[in-house]
Amino acid sequence: MNRAARAFWLRSPGQGEIREVSLPEPAPGDVVVRTLYSGVSRGTETLVFRGGVPAGQHTVMRAPFQDGEFPGPVKYGYLNVGLVEEGPSELAGRTVFCLYPHQTRYVVPASAVTPVPDTVPAARAFLAGTLETAVNALWDAAPLIGDRIAVVGAGMIGCSVAALLARFPAVRVQLIDSDPARAAVAHALGVEFALPGDALGDCDLVVHASATEEGLARALELLAPEGTVLELSWYGDRRISVPLGEAFHSGRLVLRSSQVGMVSPARRANRTFADRLALALDLLADPALDALISGECAFDELPQVLPRMAAGELPGLSHRVRYAPE
């Protein structure tokens, strides 16, 4: 078995490269996985690529199988789908999802991989990490039947949340973004689309995922009295102004954070990380979620592609990375 592999590393902020790596000999209970696809988490990974992780968050922001340290050199990423080449009989030959960086082949404990259901194509399964964030957000938000809901920011996370909300009974859901081209994605996901100035107000819940001051301000404006903004944006080292005047106090509005690093308190007593990820993978059986994939490149192209993504030259939603057989 070939124990060599290649991995994408951030050499320094703004500079990426492909490095040759040697794999360790698998221990009993380990699996050797050959990567089929990985995904670029646009918000987090482009922030990492720019060197924008605050010093105080270096430990919190570590990926499960990260090598190196922020701001670099660092091997970072967590959306990986591959084929088990060696391992326990129940996993050998299976397609699995793992929170592993962009690397052609890797060795991890069998407990670190989750089998991809037969109903989910490998080319879609890399979305599991993002959909898991959306699942956790909705556990935090706890929407109710008949709620009036807005999702501000039609990026990868916002679209994932909207896609799940589209399945809730009798809710009014609008996906809101300043880019009118996102209307096509909203339509594919089965939700209404609106530009910020045309959005319907009087919302019980607004999920904010635009990572902009303007988006957060608009999210607060759209709330009904005693409504909640659930904040999913990650701002890194940027300082954000929040308009806490006007109706914030008189309307008894709530601004609450949500983050995937812990299972929501609403389900923490009876759901594990593994349970949450398995649920996200099951939800990916819906072919409508292919609308979340807006770009693709070969693994060897990552050093040229990530700078363009970080600079905003390659807009879109989820970016898929394909790997050639080795």
C-alpha positions as CSV (number, residue, x, y, z in Angstrom):
1,M,0.0,0.0,0.0
2,N,1.3,3.4,-1.0
3,R,2.0,5.3,2.3
4,A,2.8,8.7,0.6
5,A,0.3,11.5,0.2
6,R,0.0,15.1,-0.7
7,A,-1.6,17.8,1.4
8,F,-2.5,21.5,1.0
9,W,-0.7,23.8,3.5
10,L,-1.1,27.5,4.2
11,R,2.6,28.4,4.2
12,S,1.9,32.0,5.5
13,P,-1.2,34.2,5.2
14,G,-2.1,34.5,1.5
15,Q,0.4,31.8,0.4
16,G,-0.7,28.1,-0.1
17,E,1.2,25.1,-1.4
18,I,1.0,21.4,-2.0
19,R,3.4,19.4,0.2
20,E,4.5,15.7,0.1
21,V,3.7,13.9,3.4
22,S,4.4,10.5,4.7
23,L,1.5,8.6,6.4
24,P,2.0,6.7,9.6
25,E,1.6,3.0,9.8
26,P,-2.0,2.4,10.8
27,A,-2.5,1.0,14.3
28,P,-5.2,-1.6,15.1
29,G,-8.5,0.2,14.8
30,D,-7.3,2.8,12.3
31,V,-8.5,3.3,8.8
32,V,-6.6,4.4,5.7
33,V,-8.8,6.7,3.6
34,R,-8.2,7.8,0.0
35,T,-9.9,11.2,-0.5
36,L,-12.5,11.5,-3.3
37,Y,-13.7,15.0,-2.6
38,S,-13.1,17.8,-0.1
39,G,-14.9,21.1,0.4
40,V,-13.7,24.6,1.1
41,S,-15.6,26.3,3.9
42,R,-15.6,29.7,2.3
43,G,-16.1,31.8,5.4
44,T,-13.8,30.1,7.8
45,E,-11.1,28.9,5.4
46,T,-10.7,32.1,3.6
47,L,-10.5,33.9,7.0
48,V,-7.7,31.4,7.9
49,F,-6.1,31.9,4.6
50,R,-5.9,35.7,5.1
51,G,-4.5,35.2,8.6
52,G,-7.6,36.6,10.3
53,V,-8.0,34.2,13.2
54,P,-7.6,36.3,16.4
55,A,-4.8,35.2,18.7
56,G,-7.2,34.6,21.5
57,Q,-9.1,32.1,19.3
58,H,-6.2,30.0,18.0
59,T,-7.1,27.1,20.3
60,V,-10.8,27.3,19.8
61,M,-10.5,27.5,16.1
62,R,-8.3,24.4,15.7
63,A,-9.7,21.8,13.3
64,P,-9.8,18.2,14.6
65,F,-6.8,17.0,12.4
66,Q,-5.1,20.3,12.0
67,D,-1.3,20.3,11.7
68,G,0.7,23.5,12.4
69,E,-0.4,26.6,14.1
70,F,-2.2,29.9,13.1
71,P,-1.4,32.0,11.3
72,G,0.9,29.5,9.5
73,P,2.3,27.2,8.4
74,V,-0.9,25.3,9.0
75,K,-2.8,22.5,7.4
76,Y,-6.5,23.3,7.9
77,G,-9.8,22.0,6.7
78,Y,-12.7,19.8,7.8
79,L,-14.9,18.7,4.9
80,N,-13.5,15.4,3.5
81,V,-15.1,12.4,1.8
82,G,-13.1,9.4,0.9
83,L,-12.9,5.7,0.4
84,V,-11.7,3.4,3.2
85,E,-8.8,1.4,1.7
86,E,-7.7,-0.4,4.9
87,G,-9.5,-0.8,8.2
88,P,-12.0,-2.9,10.1
89,S,-14.2,-5.1,7.9
90,E,-17.3,-3.1,8.6
91,L,-15.7,0.0,7.0
92,A,-13.4,-1.4,4.4
93,G,-14.6,-0.3,1.0
94,R,-17.1,2.2,2.4
95,T,-17.4,5.8,1.5
96,V,-16.9,7.9,4.7
97,F,-17.0,11.5,5.8
98,C,-14.2,12.9,8.0
99,L,-13.3,16.2,9.5
100,Y,-10.0,16.1,7.8
101,P,-8.0,18.8,5.8
102,H,-7.3,18.8,2.1
103,Q,-5.1,15.7,1.6
104,T,-5.0,12.9,-0.9
105,R,-4.8,10.1,1.6
106,Y,-4.8,9.9,5.4
107,V,-4.8,7.6,8.5
108,V,-7.2,8.3,11.4
109,P,-9.0,6.2,14.1
110,A,-12.0,4.4,12.8
111,S,-14.1,6.4,15.3
112,A,-13.2,9.6,13.4
113,V,-15.1,8.6,10.2
114,T,-18.8,8.4,9.5
115,P,-20.2,6.1,6.8
116,V,-22.0,8.0,4.0
117,P,-25.5,6.6,3.5
118,D,-26.0,4.8,0.2
119,T,-28.7,7.4,-0.7
120,V,-26.1,10.2,-0.7
121,P,-23.6,10.6,-3.6
122,A,-20.0,11.0,-2.5
123,A,-19.9,14.2,-4.6
124,R,-22.5,15.8,-2.3
125,A,-21.5,14.2,1.0
126,F,-18.8,16.8,1.7
127,L,-21.6,19.2,2.5
128,A,-22.2,17.3,5.7
129,G,-20.1,19.6,7.8
130,T,-22.0,22.7,6.7
131,L,-25.4,21.0,7.1
132,E,-24.3,20.0,10.6
133,T,-23.9,23.6,11.4
134,A,-27.4,24.3,10.2
135,V,-28.8,21.4,12.2
136,N,-27.2,22.8,15.4
137,A,-28.4,26.3,14.6
138,L,-32.0,25.1,14.3
139,W,-31.7,23.1,17.6
140,D,-30.6,26.5,19.1
141,A,-33.3,28.5,17.4
142,A,-36.1,26.0,18.0
143,P,-38.5,27.4,15.4
144,L,-42.2,26.7,15.9
145,I,-45.0,25.7,13.5
146,G,-46.4,28.9,11.9
147,D,-43.3,31.0,12.6
148,R,-42.4,34.0,10.4
149,I,-38.7,33.5,9.7
150,A,-36.0,35.3,7.7
151,V,-32.5,34.1,6.9
152,V,-30.3,37.1,6.2
153,G,-27.2,36.1,4.1
154,A,-27.5,33.6,1.2
155,G,-24.1,32.2,1.6
156,M,-23.3,28.6,2.3
157,I,-24.5,28.5,5.9
158,G,-27.6,30.7,5.3
159,C,-28.7,28.6,2.4
160,S,-28.2,25.4,4.4
161,V,-30.4,26.8,7.2
162,A,-33.0,27.9,4.7
163,A,-33.0,24.5,3.0
164,L,-33.9,22.8,6.3
165,L,-36.5,25.5,7.3
166,A,-38.2,24.8,4.0
167,R,-39.2,21.4,5.4
168,F,-40.9,22.9,8.5
169,P,-44.7,23.0,8.4
170,A,-46.6,26.2,7.9
171,V,-43.6,28.6,8.3
172,R,-43.0,31.7,6.3
173,V,-39.4,31.6,5.2
174,Q,-37.6,34.3,3.2
175,L,-33.9,34.0,2.2
176,I,-32.5,37.6,2.0
177,D,-29.4,38.7,0.2
178,S,-28.1,41.8,-1.6
179,D,-27.2,39.7,-4.6
180,P,-30.2,39.1,-6.8
181,A,-28.5,36.1,-8.4
182,R,-29.1,34.1,-5.2
183,A,-32.8,34.0,-6.1
184,A,-32.2,31.0,-8.3
185,V,-30.6,29.1,-5.4
186,A,-33.5,30.0,-3.1
187,H,-36.0,28.8,-5.7
188,A,-34.1,25.5,-6.0
189,L,-34.2,25.1,-2.2
190,G,-37.9,25.8,-2.1
191,V,-37.9,29.1,-0.3
192,E,-38.8,32.7,-1.1
193,F,-36.1,35.2,-1.9
194,A,-36.0,38.9,-1.2
195,L,-33.5,41.8,-1.5
196,P,-32.9,43.5,1.9
197,G,-35.2,46.4,1.2
198,D,-38.0,44.1,0.1
199,A,-37.9,41.7,3.0
200,L,-41.0,41.0,5.1
201,G,-40.8,42.1,8.7
202,D,-42.6,41.2,11.9
203,C,-40.4,38.0,12.1
204,D,-40.4,35.7,15.1
205,L,-36.9,34.5,14.2
206,V,-34.2,35.9,12.0
207,V,-31.1,33.8,11.3
208,H,-28.2,36.1,10.4
209,A,-25.4,34.6,8.3
210,S,-24.1,37.5,6.1
211,A,-21.1,38.4,8.2
212,T,-21.7,42.1,7.6
213,E,-22.7,45.0,9.9
214,E,-25.5,45.9,7.4
215,G,-26.9,42.4,7.5
216,L,-27.0,42.3,11.2
217,A,-28.7,45.7,11.4
218,R,-31.3,44.6,8.9
219,A,-31.9,41.3,10.8
220,L,-32.7,43.3,14.0
221,E,-35.0,45.6,12.0
222,L,-37.0,42.6,10.7
223,L,-37.9,41.3,14.2
224,A,-41.4,41.4,15.8
225,P,-41.4,42.4,19.4
226,E,-39.6,39.9,21.6
227,G,-38.2,38.2,18.5
228,T,-34.8,36.6,18.2
229,V,-31.8,37.1,15.9
230,L,-29.7,34.0,15.9
231,E,-26.2,35.0,14.9
232,L,-24.2,32.5,12.8
233,S,-21.7,34.8,11.3
234,W,-18.0,34.5,12.2
235,Y,-16.2,37.8,12.1
236,G,-12.7,36.7,13.0
237,D,-10.6,39.7,14.1
238,R,-13.1,42.3,12.7
239,R,-15.0,44.6,15.2
240,I,-18.7,44.9,14.3
241,S,-21.0,47.7,15.4
242,V,-24.4,46.5,16.6
243,P,-27.4,48.9,16.6
244,L,-28.7,48.4,20.1
245,G,-30.7,51.6,20.2
246,E,-34.1,52.2,18.5
247,A,-36.4,49.2,19.1
248,F,-33.8,46.9,20.7
249,H,-34.9,47.6,24.3
250,S,-38.5,48.7,23.9
251,G,-39.1,45.6,21.7
252,R,-37.3,43.3,24.1
253,L,-35.3,41.9,21.2
254,V,-32.9,39.0,21.6
255,L,-29.5,38.7,19.9
256,R,-28.1,35.2,20.5
257,S,-25.0,33.4,19.1
258,S,-24.8,29.9,17.8
259,Q,-21.7,27.9,17.0
260,V,-21.1,24.3,15.9
261,G,-18.2,23.6,18.3
262,M,-20.6,22.3,20.9
263,V,-23.9,20.4,20.6
264,S,-26.8,22.8,21.2
265,P,-27.9,22.8,24.9
266,A,-31.4,21.9,23.7
267,R,-30.1,18.5,22.6
268,R,-26.8,18.0,24.5
269,A,-28.3,15.7,27.1
270,N,-29.3,13.1,24.5
271,R,-27.4,13.8,21.3
272,T,-23.7,13.3,20.6
273,F,-21.5,14.9,17.9
274,A,-21.7,11.6,16.0
275,D,-25.5,11.7,16.2
276,R,-25.6,15.2,14.8
277,L,-23.2,14.4,12.0
278,A,-25.2,11.2,11.1
279,L,-28.4,13.3,10.9
280,A,-26.7,15.8,8.6
281,L,-25.6,13.0,6.3
282,D,-29.1,11.5,6.2
283,L,-30.5,14.9,5.3
284,L,-28.1,15.1,2.3
285,A,-30.2,12.5,0.4
286,D,-32.2,15.4,-0.9
287,P,-31.0,16.2,-4.4
288,A,-32.2,19.8,-4.1
289,L,-29.1,20.4,-1.9
290,D,-26.9,20.2,-5.1
291,A,-27.9,23.8,-5.5
292,L,-25.4,24.6,-2.7
293,I,-22.4,23.5,-4.9
294,S,-21.4,26.4,-7.1
295,G,-17.8,25.7,-8.0
296,E,-15.2,22.9,-8.4
297,C,-11.5,22.6,-8.9
298,A,-8.8,19.9,-8.9
299,F,-6.8,19.4,-5.7
300,D,-3.6,20.6,-7.5
301,E,-5.4,23.9,-8.3
302,L,-6.0,24.8,-4.6
303,P,-2.9,27.0,-4.3
304,Q,-4.2,29.2,-7.1
305,V,-7.9,29.0,-6.3
306,L,-7.9,29.9,-2.5
307,P,-6.2,33.3,-3.0
308,R,-8.9,34.1,-5.6
309,M,-11.7,33.0,-3.2
310,A,-10.1,35.0,-0.3
311,A,-10.0,38.1,-2.6
312,G,-13.6,37.7,-3.6
313,E,-12.7,37.0,-7.2
314,L,-14.5,33.6,-7.1
315,P,-17.9,34.3,-5.6
316,G,-20.4,31.5,-5.0
317,L,-21.5,29.0,-2.3
318,S,-19.8,25.8,-1.6
319,H,-16.6,24.9,-3.5
320,R,-15.8,21.3,-4.2
321,V,-12.3,19.9,-4.6
322,R,-12.0,16.7,-6.6
323,Y,-9.1,14.2,-6.3
324,A,-7.6,12.1,-9.1
325,P,-7.1,8.4,-8.3
326,E,-3.7,7.6,-7.0
